[in-house]
């Protein structure tokens, strides 16, 4: 990593891993935010023969289920509501620590809310970074610090703002960050080295690099903590919960656009009429009143049959393409569910799985939740350690206990994921929903259920009738509800 910056390009330069993963991090972020963000960022390009107006209309009318958001929210819920044991020891009575817990970032964010937000973003991107910084307040007494609410604070960084870094060894041979380049929310840059930091900006017109401020500190390490969601093959780069899911989510958006185009452009009858010879009237005279181009050339036929050649209506044959797209979407929704529950979507056949295989997958899913929880606890402890170091009281961090559970209700999680995915089914078709339910039931139950039971489940799915919810003032729903009650 460069530590001197002569040009703006030097300051903006990123490392090899950043270049490799940047587009993927952006895709995860955009998929989580939904259709509008995806459309604004060019994920649905214009077709080569599509007019500008048609393209704009297609984007305007587009929509989608956003499975990515649903999956992230479900995992976030199970980690957020898990039983948490925190014992801060003597630190709990520290008045500055109490002030800090009410406003950890000087933007009014509560301690728990800040950590929950960072954890959720780590679930999206794969990892996040937390800088434990301190105000440039100069020397002041503890009473002055309490009175003016001056204390170390946290700053969260997405992978898109962690541009570069270097690694070395400490006195004991353990890996340690020796340099770090961060992009601030205002577009400026901070360079951290052990015991010193610099803050740079880029002049708008001249593109000159300007040193805004600099300083030294004595913590013995860069006060920056990586919160990893799940480990990957790369150091300090985590694995997103949207891996293998965001691409399927994007593909479903495009399929829905295809369905809408088929319905809008072809799902209606079209009239055929006898063809008129070019520039000729029925009496054989020249005429300038005829169409030289347009759909008429396709929808006309030879009038050689005489009086029997009457106009008729062509049937709209759209069932086959719509069924094909619907079946394709069913498969993709099933793959999203399998990936979200850590079931191998590529290696498994469509056959039911054994009870032993399902048990292994449940254990794998629980292990992944346990890893997330453990990583969160470790990151939280490291942040507190640096906070205490800024206060020159590192001993306060020694007695801290932070534990999260090692066992999670995996079956409930799978059911919630199934419900979240099923409830977002975007094809208004009973056949679509029934097919998806049957597929997921086989993936979930495996070989422990015999064919007769599966036949019963299929019959119950096919015969299920959605209950009518009465709406006050709506005679139709009120009447249906009274009919159900008898």
N, C-alpha and C positions, 0 to 999 in steps of 0.2 A: 504494500500500500504506500502511495506517495504521501510524504509528509510536508512537501513544499508545493505551492500552487501558484504557478506563474500565469496561467490562463483559466478562463471559466470552464473550459473542457476538462482541465486537470481536476477542478473541484467537483465537477459532475461525474467524473469517471467512476464506474462501478466494477466490482470483481467478477470473476468468471461465473461463479454460482448465481450471482444476481442476474446476470445476462441470461443464464439458462432457465431460471425459474420465473422471471418477471411476468411473462405472458400468462403463465399458469396461475400465479397469485392474482393477477387481474381478473382472470376468468372465474376463479373461485369467488372473488369479491363481487363481481357483476352478477353472477348466477344467484348468489344469496340475496342481492338487492332486487332482482326480478326483471320482468320483461322490459320495462321502460328504460332501465339502465343498459340492458343488453342492446336494445335497439339504438340508443344514443351512441353506443360505442362500436357500432358496425359489425355486430355478430350475424346480421341477416343481410347479406350483400344483394345488390340489384342484379337481376338476371340479365343476361346479355341482350335479350330481345324485349325486355320490359321497359315500358315508357317511364319517364320521370314521374308523371302523375300517378300511374298505376303503382309504382314503387312506394311513393309517399302514402297512398291510400292503404296499401298492404301493411306498412309499418304502423299507420294510425289505428287500423282495426285489429292488429295483432294482440294476442294474449297468451297466457299459459299458466300452469298450475303451481310453478315454483316449488318443486320437490326439495331443492337444495335448502331453502329456508326452513321447511318443515323438519328435515332431518337434523339440521344444526340446532333448532329450538328444542327438539326432543332430547338430544344428548345433553344440551345445556341444562334442561330441567332436571334430569336425573342426577347430574353432578351438583347442581345448586341446592337441591332439596335433600341431598345425602347428609347423614349425621356428621357434624363437624365438631371436633374437640380442639379448642384453643385455650392455652394457658400461657399468658404473657409474663407471669411471674412479677418481679419488682417493676418491670416496665409498665405494667398496667396502671400503676400509681403515678407515673411520670406525667406532669401537667402538660408538657409540650406534646407528648405522645397522645394524650387525650384530645388536644386541639387538632393534632394531625389526623386522627381517625375521623373527625368530622369534615375535614377538607384536605384530602391527600394530595391534590394537584393544583391548589390555589384557583380552581374553577368551581369549587363548591361540591365536589364529588366525594361521597361517603366512602370509607375504607372498603367495606364489603361490596358496594356497587362498583367501585373501580376494579377490584380483582375479578368480579363476575364478568364485567365487560371485557377485560383482558383475556380471560379464559375463553369466552365465547368467540372472540376474534382469533385466538389461537386455534380453535376448532375449525374456523373457516380457512385461515391461511396455512396452518400447520405449526406455526410458532409466532410468538410476539416478543418484544423486548421492553424492559422497564429500566429506565435510568433513574437512579436515586441521586438527585441533585440537591444543592443547597443555595439559598439566596445569597447574593453578593452584598451582604449587609455590613460587612466590616466588624470590628470588635464591638461587642455589647455584652452586658451582664445577662444572666439568666432571667432576672425579673424583667429586664427590658425586652428580651426575646418573647416572654410570655405575654407581656402587655401588648406588644406589636404583632403577635402571632407569627413570629419568624422561626421557622423550623425546616428541616430537610423535607423534600417533597418528591413525589413520583411523577414521571413522564412516560407515557406509553408510546411505543413505536411499532408500526406494522413492518413486515419484511420489506415493503416497498420503500421505506425510509431508512433502512439499515443498509447503507450503500457499500461499505467496505470495512475491512478490519485485518489486523495481524495477530498472530498468536505466538507466544513464546513459552518459556518455562520459568517457574518461580524458583526460590532457593532450594526447594525440595524435589524439583524435577516435575512438578505437576503443571499441566497446561494452563495458561493464563492469557487473557487478552492484553496485548501490549499497545494496540492502537485501534481506533474506531472512528468511522465517519458516519455522521447522522444528518439527515435532512429534517429541518424544523418545519413546523406547520406554516410558518410565514415565508418559506422558500429559502431561508438562509441555511448555513451549514455549520455544524459543530464537529471539531476534531478533538478527540480525547486520546491522550497518552497517559501513561502512569505518571502521576504527580503534576500534570499540566493539561490545560485545555485551551482551545482557540475557537473563536466565533467569527465566521467569514460571511460576507455577502457579495453579490454580483451587481454592479451598477447596470441599470436598465438599458441605457443608451450605448455606453462604451464597452460593456461586457468586461470591464476591469474587475479584478478580484480585490476586495477591500476587507482589511482586518477590522472587525467591529470592536471586539474586546478580547482579552485573554486573561489567564490567571493560573495560579498553582494551587495544589491541594496536597494533603498528606494522608492518604488512605492506604497506600501500598498496593492498590489495584484500581482498575477502572470500575466505578460503581454502576455496572450495567449487568442486568440479569436476563437471560433468555428463558422464556417459558415455552417449553416444548409440549405440543399436544400428544403426538405419538412419534417415536423415533423413526429416523430414515437412514439412508446409507451415507448421509452427509453430516458432518459435525455442525451443531448449532442450527440445523435446518430440520424442521419437523414435517410430519405427514398430516395432511388435511383430512378431515372427515368427508370431504367432497371428492376425494380421489376416486376415480372410476364412476362418479355420480354426476358431476357437472357436465361432462360430455353427453351423457344420456339425457339430462335435463334439457340441454340446448337442442338436441336432436328432436325431442318431443315438441318443443316450441316450433321448429321448422315443419314437423309433420302436421301440426295443427294449422299452420298457414296453408299447407297443401290441401287439407280438408276444406278449409274456408274457401279457397279458390275454386275447388271442384264444385262446391255447393253454389257459389255465386255465379260462376261462369257456365255451368252445364246442368245444374239440377232443376231444369224447367223444360217443358216441351217446346219444340221449335217447328214452325210451319214451313212446309215445302210447297212450291207452286210451279206450274209449267214454265219452262224456260222460254224467254222471248229472244228472237234472233237479234243480234247486235244492230242497232240503228234502224230497225224495221218495225212498223206498226202491224196490227193484225190484218190490215188491208194491203199490206205489201209496200206501203209508202215509207220513205225515209222519215226518221223521227230522231230528234235530239233529246228526247225525254227517256233516257235509259241509264241504268247504272253501269259504269265502266269497271267499278271495283266494289268490294265489300263482301258480306257473308252470303249475298244472294247467289253468287256463283257456286257456292257449295250446296245451298239448300234448294236449288232449282233442278228440274229433271226434264228430259226430252219429251215434248208434247206430241209425239208421234201416235199416241193412242187416241187422239182425237177428243171427242166429247168425254170419254171416260178418264181423261187425264185431268183430274180435279185436284185442287189443293188438299193436303192432308197434314196431319201433325206427327212429327217424329217423337218417339218416346225418349225421355231422358234416361240414358243408360249409365247411371253413376253408381249403382249399388256395388259393383265389383271393385272399382278403385277405392270407394269409401270403406268397404269391408277389409280390403287389403291393408290400407293405412291404419284402420282400427286394430287389426290383428298385430301389426308392427308396433303400435303404441302399447298394446297389452304386454308384449314381450319386453319392451323397454322398461315399463313400470315394474314388471316382475324382477328384472335385473337390478333396478334401483333398490328394491326391497332386499334382494339377496346380498348386494354389496353393503347396504347399510347395516345388515345383521351379520356381516363378516362371513357370509356363505359364498363359496367360490362359484362365481357365475360362469366361468369359462371352462372349468374342468368337469363340473358335474353334468351328468346326463339328465334327461327329463324324468328318469325313473325315480321312484320314491327312495329316500335315504334310510339307512338303518338307524335304529335308536341309538347305537353307539356313536355313529357319525354325528347325529344331532346333539348328543351330550358333549362331544368334543367342541362343537361349534358354540354351544352355550358357554362352555368354559373359556373359549377364546374371546368371546364377546365380553364376559366378565373381566377377563385379564386386561382387555383393552381399556375398560372403564377404570380398573384399578390403576393402570399405568398413568392415565390422565390425572387421576386424583393424586397420585404420588408425586408426579411432576409439578402439579400446582402447589402442593405443600412445600416441596423443596424450594421452588422459586420464591414463595412467600417468605420462607426463613432467610434466604439469601438477601432479599430486599430489606428485611428488618435488621439484619446484621450491618448492612451498609448505612442504614438510617442511624443506628447506634454509633457506628464509627464516626459519622459526621458530628455527632454529639460528644465524641471522645469518651464514650461509655460502652465499648464493645462487650464488656462483661454482662450487660443487661440482656444481650441476645443469647447467652449461654443456657439459660433456664427455660427458654421458650419451648413449648410443646404444641405441635400442630399435627393432628392426625385426621385423616379421612378414611372412610370405610374401605374394606378390601372385598366385601361381598355386596353385590347389587342384585336387584330383582330383574334378572335378565328376561324372564318370561313376560313380565309386565312391560318392559322396554320394547320387546319385539311386538307385543300387541299394540302398544301406542304407535310404534313406527308403522305397523300395518294400517291402523286406523287413519293416521295422518296421510299416508300415501293413498289409501283407498278413498278418503274423503275428498281428495284433490283430483279424482278421476275427471277428466275434462271432456270425455266423449259422452254425450247424453244418450246412452244406449243401455238398455237392460241386459242385452247380450254381452256387451263389453264388460259391464260390472260383474255379471255372473261368471264369465270366463276367467276374469282376474281373481275372483274369490276362490274358484275351484283350484286354480294354479297355486295360489298362496297356501291353501289348506293342505295340499300335497307336499309342498316344500316344508311346511311347519311340522306336520304330523309324522311323515316318513313311513317306514314299513311297520311301525307298531300298530297301525290301523289296517284292518283287512279290507278286501274289496267290497264286501257287503256294507260295511260302515261308510266307505267312500260313496257308494251308491246312495245311501241314505242322506249323506251330507249334500250330494249333488241335487237330490230331489228337494231338500229343504231350501237350498239356494234358489232353485228354479221357481219354487212355489211361493217364495217370500214376497209379501206385499208391504210396501212402505206404509207405515201408519199415517193417517191423515191428522194433521195438527189443526184444530179449529182456530179460525181467525175471527175475532169479534166483528160482526157486521158483514161477514162473507157468508152468504146463504149456502153456497155450494159446500164449503168445508164444514160448516156447522151441521148441514144435513147429512153429510157423509159420517161425521162423528156420531150423530144420533143413531145412524144406521148401524154403526159398529156396536154401540151400546145396546141396541135393540129397543 
